[in-house]
């Protein structure tokens, strides 16, 4: 479901070993899909009778898209999502009566090299269907991804740390940024990251930051900035040395 960047990625990945179809309301988005059937009507899904549905629509519409398509699915069809925001999904899945599997490929088309993923990670939610988990373990394993199994709650805690901290840091950089006629290398690298993050869907950014575990992470950034500002204001050389030693140790670990 959905022929965006990640939907198209999974189509390309799976279409030579499985009979695939893509459902997309906007036919223009299916122009570059191949080796699969292309659906724009729900009745076509019913006739196709899939064994597994991979929901790759924008995170804002993940649950509404499931609700729309479920009446046209066989009862034994496994529901799956690849959403980076799992809020409400566990309760929704359990209300459907369908088997389900939830995963999160921790790489996005914005930054990752999709042809070289051995340094990237994927999370498989441990509370899903056993056969569904085995399927995605095999898919992600063949890509060379590092695979981790978390509960829904553990996933949300991990995302609050691994996404909210760099996102908020990027927001702050962008908020105070001024045009530079001759930017340095570090500035240009930060600028590329900022442009990539800010190209993401607004709702996705919102939901990641509204994760119930994000507040404590952002509060920690605020505390560290207060400490660093105090060192700067007092020109505390010893304090700066200790601070740099601490953060270098964090980076090494």
C-alpha positions as CSV (number, residue, x, y, z in Angstrom):
1,X,0.0,0.0,0.0
2,X,1.6,3.2,-1.2
3,X,4.0,3.8,-4.0
4,X,6.3,6.3,-2.3
5,X,10.0,5.9,-1.8
6,X,9.8,3.1,0.8
7,X,6.8,1.4,-0.9
8,X,8.7,1.3,-4.2
9,X,11.8,0.0,-2.4
10,X,9.9,-3.0,-1.0
11,X,8.3,-3.6,-4.4
12,X,11.7,-3.7,-6.1
13,X,13.1,-5.9,-3.3
14,X,10.3,-8.5,-3.2
15,X,8.9,-8.6,-6.7
16,X,11.3,-11.2,-8.2
17,X,10.5,-13.8,-5.5
18,X,6.8,-13.0,-4.8
19,X,3.7,-12.2,-6.7
20,X,3.3,-8.5,-5.9
21,X,0.7,-5.8,-6.3
22,X,0.7,-2.1,-5.3
23,X,-2.4,-0.2,-4.3
24,X,-2.0,3.6,-4.9
25,X,-4.8,6.1,-5.3
26,X,-2.6,8.4,-7.4
27,X,-1.8,6.6,-10.7
28,X,1.1,9.0,-11.4
29,X,3.0,7.6,-8.5
30,X,3.0,4.1,-10.0
31,X,4.7,5.2,-13.3
32,X,8.1,3.7,-12.3
33,X,6.9,0.5,-10.6
34,X,7.4,-2.7,-12.5
35,X,7.1,-6.5,-12.2
36,X,3.9,-6.1,-10.2
37,X,0.2,-5.5,-10.6
38,X,-1.0,-2.0,-10.2
39,X,-4.3,-1.3,-8.4
40,X,-6.3,1.9,-7.9
41,X,-9.5,0.3,-6.8
42,X,-10.2,-1.6,-3.6
43,X,-12.2,-4.4,-5.5
44,X,-8.9,-5.2,-7.3
45,X,-7.3,-6.0,-3.9
46,X,-10.2,-8.3,-3.0
47,X,-9.6,-10.3,-6.2
48,X,-5.9,-10.4,-5.7
49,X,-6.4,-11.9,-2.2
50,X,-3.0,-11.1,-0.6
51,X,-1.4,-13.2,2.0
52,X,0.5,-10.2,3.4
53,X,-0.1,-6.4,3.2
54,X,2.8,-4.0,3.7
55,X,1.4,-0.6,4.7
56,X,3.9,2.0,3.4
57,X,1.7,5.0,3.3
58,X,2.5,8.3,5.0
59,X,2.5,7.8,8.8
60,X,-0.5,10.1,9.3
61,X,-2.6,7.7,7.2
62,X,-1.3,4.3,8.4
63,X,-4.3,3.3,10.5
64,X,-6.9,5.0,8.2
65,X,-5.4,3.1,5.2
66,X,-5.7,-0.2,7.1
67,X,-9.3,0.5,8.0
68,X,-10.1,1.3,4.3
69,X,-8.5,-1.9,3.0
70,X,-9.3,-4.5,5.7
71,X,-12.9,-5.3,4.4
72,X,-11.3,-6.4,1.1
73,X,-8.7,-8.7,2.6
74,X,-8.9,-12.4,3.3
75,X,-9.3,-13.1,7.0
76,X,-5.9,-14.9,7.2
77,X,-4.0,-12.0,5.5
78,X,-1.2,-10.7,7.7
79,X,-1.2,-7.0,8.3
80,X,2.2,-5.2,8.5
81,X,3.5,-1.7,8.7
82,X,7.0,-0.2,8.4
83,X,6.1,3.0,10.3
84,X,8.7,4.9,12.4
85,X,5.9,5.9,14.7
86,X,4.0,3.1,16.4
87,X,1.6,5.1,18.5
88,X,-1.8,3.4,18.7
89,X,-0.8,0.5,16.4
90,X,-0.7,-2.3,19.0
91,X,-4.3,-1.5,20.1
92,X,-5.4,-1.2,16.6
93,X,-3.9,-4.5,15.4
94,X,-5.4,-6.3,18.4
95,X,-8.9,-5.0,17.5
96,X,-8.8,-6.2,13.9
97,X,-8.7,-10.0,14.4
98,X,-6.0,-10.3,11.8
99,X,-2.5,-11.6,12.4
100,X,0.1,-8.8,12.2
101,X,3.7,-7.9,12.2
102,X,5.2,-4.5,12.8
103,X,8.8,-3.5,11.8
104,X,10.8,-0.4,11.4
105,X,13.6,-0.3,8.9
106,X,15.8,2.3,10.6
107,X,17.0,3.8,7.3
108,X,15.2,6.3,5.2
109,X,15.7,7.1,1.5
110,X,16.8,10.6,2.5
111,X,20.2,9.6,3.8
112,X,20.7,5.9,3.4
113,X,22.5,4.2,0.4
114,X,19.8,1.6,-0.4
115,X,22.4,-0.4,-2.2
116,X,24.7,-0.7,0.8
117,X,22.8,-1.3,4.0
118,X,25.2,-3.4,6.1
119,X,25.7,-0.5,8.5
120,X,21.9,0.1,8.9
121,X,19.5,-1.3,11.4
122,X,16.0,-2.7,11.5
123,X,13.6,-3.3,14.4
124,X,11.1,-6.1,14.4
125,X,8.4,-5.8,17.0
126,X,8.4,-9.0,19.1
127,X,4.6,-8.9,19.8
128,X,3.7,-9.7,16.2
129,X,2.8,-13.0,14.4
130,X,5.6,-15.5,14.4
131,X,5.5,-16.3,10.7
132,X,5.3,-12.6,9.9
133,X,8.4,-12.0,12.0
134,X,10.3,-14.8,10.3
135,X,9.4,-13.3,6.9
136,X,10.9,-9.9,7.7
137,X,13.9,-11.4,9.5
138,X,14.7,-13.2,6.2
139,X,14.1,-10.0,4.1
140,X,16.2,-7.8,6.4
141,X,18.8,-10.5,6.9
142,X,19.4,-10.8,3.1
143,X,19.9,-7.0,3.0
144,X,22.7,-7.3,5.6
145,X,20.8,-5.2,8.1
146,X,21.5,-5.5,11.9
147,X,18.2,-6.8,13.3
148,X,16.8,-6.0,16.8
149,X,13.6,-7.3,18.4
150,X,11.8,-4.8,20.7
151,X,8.3,-4.6,22.1
152,X,6.1,-1.7,21.0
153,X,7.1,0.2,24.1
154,X,10.8,-0.5,23.7
155,X,10.6,0.7,20.1
156,X,9.0,4.0,21.1
157,X,11.7,4.6,23.7
158,X,14.4,3.8,21.2
159,X,12.9,6.1,18.6
160,X,12.6,8.9,21.2
161,X,16.3,8.7,21.7
162,X,17.6,7.9,18.3
163,X,15.4,10.3,16.3
164,X,14.2,13.1,18.6
165,X,17.7,14.1,19.7
166,X,19.1,14.6,16.2
167,X,15.9,16.1,15.0
168,X,15.7,18.7,17.8
169,X,19.4,19.5,17.4
170,X,18.8,20.0,13.7
171,X,15.8,22.3,14.4
172,X,17.9,24.4,16.7
173,X,20.7,24.7,14.1
174,X,18.2,25.7,11.5
175,X,16.5,28.2,13.8
176,X,19.6,30.2,14.5
177,X,21.3,29.7,11.1
178,X,22.3,32.7,9.0
179,X,23.4,32.7,5.4
180,X,27.1,32.1,5.0
181,X,28.9,33.4,1.8
182,X,31.9,31.1,2.6
183,X,30.7,28.3,4.9
184,X,33.1,25.9,6.4
185,X,33.0,22.1,5.9
186,X,31.3,21.4,9.2
187,X,28.6,24.0,8.5
188,X,27.9,22.6,5.1
189,X,27.6,19.1,6.5
190,X,25.1,20.3,9.1
191,X,23.2,22.2,6.3
192,X,22.9,19.0,4.3
193,X,21.5,17.2,7.3
194,X,19.1,20.0,8.1
195,X,17.8,20.0,4.5
196,X,17.3,16.3,4.6
197,X,15.4,16.3,7.9
198,X,13.2,19.2,7.0
199,X,12.3,17.5,3.7
200,X,10.5,14.8,5.8
201,X,6.7,14.9,6.1
202,X,5.5,17.4,8.7
203,X,3.3,14.9,10.4
204,X,6.1,12.4,10.7
205,X,8.3,15.0,12.4
206,X,5.4,16.0,14.7
207,X,4.6,12.5,15.7
208,X,8.2,11.7,16.5
209,X,8.5,14.7,18.7
210,X,5.1,14.1,20.3
211,X,6.3,10.6,21.3
212,X,5.6,10.4,25.0
213,X,9.2,9.5,25.7
214,X,10.6,12.5,23.7
215,X,10.2,15.2,26.4
216,X,12.8,13.7,28.7
217,X,15.3,13.5,25.9
218,X,14.7,17.2,24.9
219,X,14.9,18.2,28.5
220,X,18.3,16.6,28.7
221,X,19.5,18.7,25.7
222,X,18.3,21.8,27.5
223,X,20.2,20.8,30.7
224,X,23.4,20.2,28.6
225,X,23.0,23.5,26.8
226,X,22.6,25.3,30.2
227,X,25.8,23.7,31.5
228,X,27.8,24.5,28.3
229,X,26.6,28.1,28.3
230,X,27.7,28.4,31.9
231,X,31.2,27.2,31.0
232,X,31.3,29.7,28.1
233,X,30.1,32.6,30.2
234,X,32.8,32.0,32.9
235,X,35.5,31.1,30.3
236,X,36.1,28.0,32.5
237,X,39.0,26.3,30.8
238,X,39.1,23.4,33.2
239,X,35.3,23.0,32.9
240,X,35.6,22.9,29.1
241,X,38.3,20.3,29.3
242,X,36.2,18.1,31.5
243,X,33.2,18.6,29.3
244,X,35.1,17.7,26.1
245,X,36.5,14.6,27.8
246,X,33.0,13.5,28.8
247,X,31.4,14.0,25.4
248,X,34.4,12.4,23.6
249,X,33.9,9.3,25.8
250,X,30.2,9.3,24.8
251,X,31.1,9.4,21.1
252,X,33.7,6.6,21.5
253,X,31.2,4.3,23.3
